[in-house]
Amino acid sequence: MSRKREFLPCKKISRKIGHAAADFSMIRSGDKIMVGLSGGKDSMLLLTSLYALMHKSPVSFALEAVTLDPTDGTDLSGLAAFTESLGVRHSIVKYPVFKILNGAASSSTCSLCANIRRGILASAAKDAGCVSLALGHHRDDAVETVFLNLLFAGRFRCFRPNMLMSRTGIRVIRPLIYLPEEDIRTEAARLALPVVDFGCRHAPGSKRAFVKSVIASLAGEAENLSENVLHALKNFRHEDTWGCASYEEDGYDID
C-alpha cells in the first residue's frame, strides 16, 4: 500500500465534505485552492480530504498549502514531510502572532488572532495565484460562534461557509462545516496524521472556552442542539425577528 493511500479519509467524512462543498458552491472547475494548514487536526484532515476529493471529483481543481508559524521556533518538519508525500506545494509564513496577542486585551485575543491569521493566509493565497482559501472550521466552531455572538454581542450571527474577502478578492471556504469536532479527532487519529500543536496560553480562559462549557451542559438536555443551530442558520427567517412588524399568530407557545 502506498503512502498516499494511507491518508484516504473514510466515506462518512468524505460524504459530509462533499455535501458541504455542493450545498455552498465552494469549489468550481479550474479553482486553485490554498489550504490554511495550521498543523492541527482540523486543517490536517481538511488537506487530506481535499486531496482525496481532487483525485476523484469530476470538478477539476488544484491545491496548495500554507502554514502560518506564530512562534518562529516550532518544528515543522513533520508538516513538510506530509505535504511532500501528497505532492502538494507547501509554504511557511513566519509572523509573531503570539507576541502581538500578549499586548492585547484578554477579551479580544481570539477575534484579533483570527483576523490576523485570516488576513495573512488570504494574502499568501493571492500571492500564489489562488482564488480560494480553505480553512478548517467545523460544525462545533460554527455553533460556538453563534453562542458567542448571542451572549456577548446580542446578535444571531456566524461566519459563512463561503465568503468573499473584499480586500483581497479571495473566497474563504470551510469544507468541514458539517463535521462534528469529535469525528475529526477520531479520523485524524485513525489516519495517524502528523498533528502539530502550537499551543495558546490564552485559550483556557477565553470566552470561547466558556461557551464550549455552556454548550456541553446544554447538550445533555438538548440532544440535537448542534444540528438545530445549523438548521436555524440555513433557514433563518426575517419574520421570526422583532425587526419585522407582524400581526399574525405565533402558532406555537414555549412553556
HELIX and SHEET records of a PDB file:
HELIX    1   1 ARG A    3  GLU A    6  1                                   4    
HELIX    2   2 LYS A   11  ASP A   23  1                                  13    
HELIX    3   3 LYS A   41  MET A   54  1                                  14    
HELIX    4   4 SER A   77  LEU A   86  1                                  10    
HELIX    5   5 VAL A   97  ASN A  102  1                                   6    
HELIX    6   6 SER A  106  SER A  108  5                                   3    
HELIX    7   7 THR A  109  ASP A  127  1                                  19    
HELIX    8   8 ARG A  139  ALA A  153  1                                  15    
HELIX    9   9 GLU A  181  ARG A  190  1                                  10    
HELIX   10  10 LYS A  207  ALA A  219  1                                  13    
HELIX   11  11 LEU A  225  LYS A  234  1                                  10    
HELIX   12  12 HIS A  238  ASP A  240  5                                   3    
SHEET    1   A 6 ARG A  89  LYS A  94  0                                        
SHEET    2   A 6 ALA A  62  ASP A  69  1                                        
SHEET    3   A 6 LYS A  32  GLY A  36  1                                        
SHEET    4   A 6 SER A 132  ALA A 134  1                                        
SHEET    5   A 6 ARG A 171  ILE A 173  1                                        
SHEET    6   A 6 ASN A 162  LEU A 164 -1                                        
END                                                                             
